[in-house]
Amino acid sequence: MMQLNSKTKKLRLNNIVRLTGAKQTIVPTPKDYESEKVLVDLVVDEFRKRTPNEELITDIRFVSGEMINNARYHGNNLNPSKNIMIDVAWKGNDFYLVVKDEGEGFDMENPKIKDGPPESGLGIILSKRKADLVYNFRDSASYVCMRVPKNKLEAQK
């Protein structure tokens, strides 16, 4: 993970959706792992458009999987009548991912789930090691920003 500089910001959803090339997907809560994997692949495909770096692709796959899994299990309680919204966008060499569910929200700084298994919150802790920013505004959305070094970006066509 790179050190953040003054250009990396905690953008809110309304700012991210306005970025050039932003993509939004809204789907019912995935019923199984295979359906969840399709969503992760959508995120990875957008990320891969700007960088071929396999290490970074593996990191975004892990982080997006954790965020989608958390939305599925903890936010929407596996309820297929609830939706998950995924937004992705590039701003310079920063890749933003937002995963929003229909839950009550949580405190990202204290992700342990009350009455949850001992490993509750582990996905967020590990995601924070792989991404430059993992944050929320104590709402039902999880935000990720991954900075890609300029030498690992493909030239814009």
Secondary structure, 3 states (H helix, E strand, C coil): CCCCCCCCCCCCHHHHCCCCCCEEEEEECCCCHHHHHHHHHHHHHHHHCCCCCHHHHHHHHHHHHHHHHHHHHHHCCCCCCCEEEEEEEEECCEEEEEEECCCCCCCCCCCCCCCCCCCCCHHHHHHHHHCCEEECCCCCEEEEEEECCHHHCCCCC
